Structures are given as C-alpha cells and as structure tokens.
C-alpha cells in the first residue's frame, strides 16, 4: 500500500472509509485487504476509524432565544453578577459540604 497516496486521500476527505479507499484505487490496492488498509491507517498514519459526530442544527427559534437571553443580561452591573451562583464554583460547594459533614 502506498502510504502517501492513502494519506493524501484521507486528509482531503476525512470521512472516507477503508472500503471506499480500496474502491477508488483498484490498481494500487487490488491485492490488499480492507483490514490491512484499516491497520496501516491506524498504525502507520495514526488515523482512527471512528465516525465523526454530527452537530445538531440550531433552529431559528433557538437562535432567537439565545439573542434574547444575551440582550436580557447585557446591561447588568457588577453587583447583580456577584449574586449569580456560577456552575464552575462546584469545588467550593464540595469543600463546604465536607467541612459541615459530621465526623
């Protein structure tokens, strides 16, 4: 298997599969099994054969809700923001819980 040819095709089309790679190069990969193509892509070129997750489409309603949310809190002053309980403060809650728990 010519690694450079496979590398160029995989980089230009990241979603290409090993069987498709074999079909598109019948002369070059005639004597090579699909399993060998998988193995060479994984071991030699460090490509895995995972399927990329598709991102959900954001609807118009979701975009409008996001803009409305941003506009609602855009003009808040520092005092209002100080009263917000941030989700990244979880470590503080764990420490408090441990210190208040009975021995």
matplotlib code that plots the C-alpha trace (Angstrom):
import matplotlib.pyplot as plt

x = [0.0, 1.4, 1.1, 1.5, -1.5, -3.7, -2.5, -3.5, -6.9, -7.7, -6.5, -8.6, -11.7, -11.6, -14.8, -13.6, -13.7, -11.3, -13.6, -14.1, -10.3, -9.9, -12.7, -11.1, -7.7, -8.4, -5.0, -3.0, -4.9, -6.0, -4.0, -4.6, -7.5, -9.7, -8.4, -4.8, -5.9, -7.5, -4.4, -2.0, -4.2, -4.2, -0.7, 1.4, -0.6, -2.1, -5.7, -8.5, -11.7, -14.2, -17.3, -17.4, -20.4, -22.7, -23.6, -27.3, -28.7, -29.5, -33.1, -34.2, -36.2, -33.1, -31.1, -33.8, -33.9, -30.1, -30.1, -33.0, -31.1, -28.0, -29.8, -31.6, -28.3, -26.2, -26.6, -26.3, -23.9, -21.2, -23.5, -26.0, -23.3, -21.9, -25.1, -25.0, -24.1, -21.7, -21.5, -17.7, -17.8, -18.6, -15.3, -16.2, -19.5, -17.8, -15.3, -18.1, -20.1, -17.1, -16.4, -20.0, -20.4, -20.4, -17.2]
y = [0.0, 3.4, 5.4, 8.8, 8.2, 7.0, 9.9, 12.5, 10.9, 10.7, 14.3, 15.6, 13.5, 12.8, 10.8, 8.3, 4.6, 1.8, 0.1, 3.3, 3.9, 0.4, 1.0, 4.3, 2.8, -0.6, -0.9, 0.3, -1.7, -4.8, -7.3, -5.5, -6.4, -3.8, -5.0, -4.2, -0.7, -0.2, -1.4, 0.7, 3.8, 3.3, 2.2, 4.0, 7.1, 7.4, 7.7, 6.0, 4.6, 6.5, 8.1, 11.8, 13.0, 15.3, 18.5, 19.3, 22.1, 25.3, 26.3, 29.9, 29.7, 28.6, 31.5, 34.0, 32.6, 32.9, 36.5, 37.4, 35.8, 37.8, 41.1, 40.5, 40.3, 42.6, 45.7, 44.0, 45.8, 44.1, 43.9, 41.8, 39.5, 38.9, 37.4, 34.7, 31.2, 30.0, 26.3, 26.4, 27.0, 23.4, 22.7, 25.3, 23.5, 20.2, 21.7, 23.3, 20.0, 18.1, 20.6, 20.6, 16.8, 15.1, 13.1]
z = [0.0, -0.9, 2.3, 0.6, -1.7, 1.2, 3.3, 0.6, 0.2, 3.9, 4.5, 1.6, 2.6, 6.4, 6.2, 3.6, 4.7, 4.1, 1.6, -0.3, -0.3, -1.8, -4.4, -5.5, -6.0, -7.7, -9.4, -6.4, -3.7, -5.7, -3.6, -0.3, 2.1, 3.8, 7.2, 6.1, 5.0, 8.4, 10.2, 8.1, 8.5, 12.3, 13.0, 10.3, 9.7, 13.3, 11.9, 13.8, 12.2, 14.3, 13.0, 13.5, 15.5, 13.6, 15.3, 15.7, 13.6, 15.6, 14.7, 14.2, 17.4, 19.4, 17.9, 18.7, 22.3, 22.6, 21.4, 23.7, 26.7, 25.8, 25.5, 28.8, 30.8, 28.6, 30.8, 34.2, 36.6, 38.8, 41.8, 40.0, 38.6, 42.1, 43.2, 40.4, 41.5, 38.8, 37.9, 38.0, 41.8, 42.3, 44.1, 46.7, 47.4, 47.8, 50.3, 52.3, 52.3, 53.6, 56.4, 57.5, 57.5, 60.9, 61.8]

ax = plt.figure().add_subplot(projection="3d")
ax.plot(x, y, z, "-o")
ax.set_aspect("equal")
plt.show()
